[in-house]
Amino acid sequence: MNRFTLIRLKWLVTIGVAGAVAALQAADNFVPPRLTRPVEPEYPRGLHDAGVEGQVEAVFRVDRRGEVTDPDVAFATHKEFGEAVKAVITKWRFTPARRDGQAIDQRVRMPVVFTISANDPLSKWAGRKVFKKFAQDPLPADDLDTWPEPVAWIEPYYPSQLNGSGKRGEVIVTFVVDEHGDVVNPEVLVGEDPHFIASALAATVSLEFSPHMTDDGPAPVSMSVSYKFDEKKQEQWERISDEGRK
């Protein structure tokens, strides 16, 4: 069984360490490498401001001196997270793996999880706590006869930073409508451009719903929404809105 050592860095990035060879780890005469000098990856600004969390799986070799060689990223939810981790991998230091008391080279897989702290930008935007825990899993909306109804629908604006680019995109956000009808725990399922993601998340946490009622009272419900970004359609919508106000 793989063993993990978890380290929290400034409440921002969680780094886990595990040896790649399970048989060696299970052996009594094998001691896996241990992280002794972590260097925190920089949280990509665009993703942090958009409230986007993610994960990276770094792979590398810890040599007999405890230094990192052959660093690479096997997986990253967003390439910016992968680049941030690659920039600091070689700065990490370990106590080397030991076998029969002798230092040896060891291939390592390390998950690095990027999480937003409690004072995240989305909570500041919404003026309330956006991320919360539930005692029980929320009810999936697909399992309900009637979905929670939005009190008012809010479409995200096309990001001003992309004006004139003609860039299109889609962002799919999953979220929970809590017992008060507020949107909490938004998570991006589909989306690449940080500007689109920021706009979609801001619109999502601004939504209000009628709480879902059960025999035991209001219950949280998990849902998702898809946003399509198209500069031309945004211009048409604004033009129609301006004409309607005249």
C-alpha positions in Angstrom: 0.0 0.0 0.0 1.3 3.4 -0.8 2.1 5.7 2.1 1.6 9.5 1.9 3.1 12.3 3.9 0.9 15.4 3.7 2.3 18.8 4.3 0.2 22.0 4.3 2.1 25.1 3.1 0.6 28.5 4.1 -2.9 26.8 3.9 -2.6 27.1 0.1 -0.9 24.1 -1.4 -1.0 20.5 -0.1 1.9 18.3 -1.1 1.8 14.6 -0.7 4.8 12.2 -1.1 4.6 8.6 -2.1 7.2 6.1 -3.3 6.4 4.6 -6.7 7.3 1.0 -5.9 4.7 -0.5 -3.5 6.7 -3.7 -2.9 9.7 -1.7 -1.7 7.6 0.5 0.6 6.1 -2.6 2.2 9.5 -4.1 2.9 10.9 -3.8 6.4 14.3 -2.7 5.1 13.1 0.1 3.0 12.5 3.7 4.2 10.9 6.1 1.6 12.2 9.6 1.0 10.8 12.3 3.2 10.3 15.9 2.2 12.4 18.2 4.4 12.6 21.5 2.5 9.4 22.3 0.6 9.2 25.3 -1.7 5.6 26.4 -2.3 4.5 26.7 -5.9 3.1 30.1 -6.8 -0.6 30.0 -7.2 -1.3 31.2 -10.8 -2.8 34.6 -10.5 -5.5 34.2 -13.1 -6.8 30.9 -11.6 -6.6 32.2 -8.1 -8.6 35.3 -8.9 -11.1 33.2 -10.6 -11.4 30.9 -7.6 -10.2 27.9 -9.5 -8.7 25.0 -7.6 -6.8 22.1 -9.1 -4.3 19.3 -8.7 -1.0 18.3 -10.2 0.8 15.0 -10.1 4.6 15.5 -10.2 7.0 12.7 -11.0 10.7 12.9 -10.3 13.7 11.0 -8.8 15.1 11.7 -5.4 18.8 10.9 -5.6 21.2 9.7 -2.8 21.8 13.3 -1.7 18.1 14.0 -1.4 18.1 16.3 -4.4 15.4 16.1 -7.2 16.4 15.0 -10.7 14.4 14.2 -13.8 11.4 16.3 -12.8 8.2 16.1 -14.9 4.4 16.6 -14.6 2.3 13.5 -15.3 -1.0 15.2 -14.9 -2.4 18.7 -14.2 -6.0 19.9 -14.2 -4.8 23.2 -15.7 -1.5 23.7 -17.5 -0.8 26.8 -15.4 -0.8 24.6 -12.2 1.6 22.2 -13.9 4.0 25.0 -14.9 3.9 26.5 -11.3 4.9 23.1 -9.9 7.6 22.5 -12.5 9.2 25.8 -11.6 9.9 24.7 -8.0 10.3 20.9 -8.1 14.1 21.0 -8.3 14.2 23.3 -5.2 12.6 20.7 -3.0 14.9 18.7 -0.7 14.4 15.2 0.9 16.0 12.8 3.1 16.9 10.1 0.6 15.2 6.7 0.5 17.2 4.0 2.3 17.4 0.3 1.8 19.3 -1.8 4.3 20.4 1.4 5.8 22.0 2.7 2.6 20.8 5.8 0.7 19.4 4.9 -2.8 17.8 6.7 -5.7 14.0 6.5 -5.6 11.4 7.5 -8.2 8.6 9.5 -6.6 5.0 10.5 -7.5 3.8 13.6 -5.6 0.3 15.0 -5.7 0.2 18.8 -5.3 -3.3 20.2 -4.6 -4.1 23.9 -5.0 -6.9 25.1 -2.8 -8.3 28.5 -2.1 -8.2 29.8 1.5 -11.3 30.9 3.4 -10.9 34.5 2.4 -11.1 33.6 -1.2 -12.0 36.1 -4.0 -15.4 34.5 -4.6 -16.5 35.0 -0.9 -15.4 38.6 -1.1 -17.3 39.0 -4.4 -20.5 37.5 -2.9 -20.1 39.2 0.5 -20.7 35.9 2.2 -18.9 32.5 2.8 -19.1 30.6 -0.5 -17.4 27.4 0.4 -19.0 25.3 3.2 -19.3 21.7 4.3 -22.4 19.6 4.6 -23.2 16.8 7.1 -24.7 14.8 4.3 -24.2 14.8 0.5 -26.5 17.3 -1.3 -29.3 15.7 -3.3 -28.5 15.5 -7.1 -30.8 17.6 -9.1 -31.2 14.9 -11.7 -32.8 12.7 -9.0 -35.5 15.2 -8.3 -38.9 15.7 -9.9 -38.6 19.5 -9.6 -35.3 21.4 -9.6 -34.8 24.5 -7.5 -36.0 27.6 -9.3 -33.7 30.6 -9.7 -35.3 33.8 -8.3 -33.5 35.7 -11.1 -31.2 34.5 -13.8 -27.8 36.3 -14.2 -25.8 35.8 -17.4 -22.1 36.3 -17.2 -20.6 39.2 -19.2 -18.0 38.7 -21.9 -14.7 39.6 -20.2 -13.5 43.1 -21.1 -9.9 41.8 -21.2 -10.9 39.8 -24.3 -12.8 42.5 -26.1 -11.9 42.5 -29.8 -10.4 39.1 -29.7 -13.5 37.3 -31.0 -12.6 34.4 -28.7 -15.4 31.9 -27.8 -15.6 29.5 -25.0 -17.7 27.4 -22.7 -17.6 27.0 -18.9 -19.6 24.4 -17.0 -19.9 25.0 -13.3 -21.3 22.6 -10.8 -22.5 24.0 -7.5 -24.8 23.4 -4.5 -28.0 25.3 -3.7 -28.0 25.3 0.1 -30.9 25.3 2.5 -31.2 29.1 2.2 -31.2 29.1 -1.6 -27.7 30.5 -1.8 -25.1 29.1 -4.3 -22.1 27.5 -2.6 -19.2 25.2 -3.4 -18.9 26.2 -7.1 -16.5 24.0 -9.1 -15.4 24.4 -12.7 -16.0 21.1 -14.6 -15.2 22.5 -18.1 -13.3 25.7 -18.9 -9.8 26.7 -20.0 -9.6 30.5 -20.2 -9.3 32.1 -16.7 -11.2 35.2 -17.9 -14.2 33.2 -18.9 -14.0 31.1 -15.7 -13.9 34.2 -13.5 -16.9 35.7 -15.3 -18.8 32.4 -15.0 -18.1 31.9 -11.3 -19.0 35.5 -10.5 -22.4 35.0 -12.2 -22.9 31.6 -10.5 -22.4 32.8 -7.0 -24.7 35.8 -7.7 -27.6 33.5 -8.4 -30.4 33.0 -5.8 -32.8 30.1 -5.8 -35.9 29.0 -4.0 -34.7 26.3 -1.5 -35.6 22.7 -2.3 -38.2 21.6 0.3 -38.5 18.0 1.6 -40.7 16.5 4.3 -37.9 17.2 6.7 -37.5 20.8 5.6 -35.1 22.6 3.1 -32.3 20.4 1.7 -29.2 21.3 -0.3 -29.2 20.3 -4.0 -26.2 19.8 -6.3 -26.7 21.3 -9.8 -24.6 22.4 -12.8 -24.9 25.1 -15.4 -23.3 25.7 -18.8 -22.3 29.2 -20.0 -21.4 30.0 -23.6 -19.2 33.0 -24.3 -19.4 34.7 -27.7 -18.4 38.3 -28.1 -20.8 38.9 -31.1 -23.8 37.6 -29.2 -22.8 39.8 -26.2 -22.8 42.8 -28.5 -26.2 41.9 -30.0 -27.7 41.4 -26.5 -26.4 44.8 -25.3 -27.7 46.5 -28.5 -31.2 44.9 -28.0 -31.1 46.0 -24.3 -30.1 49.5 -25.2 -32.9 49.7 -27.8 -35.4 48.4 -25.2 -34.5 51.2 -22.8 -35.1 54.0 -25.4 
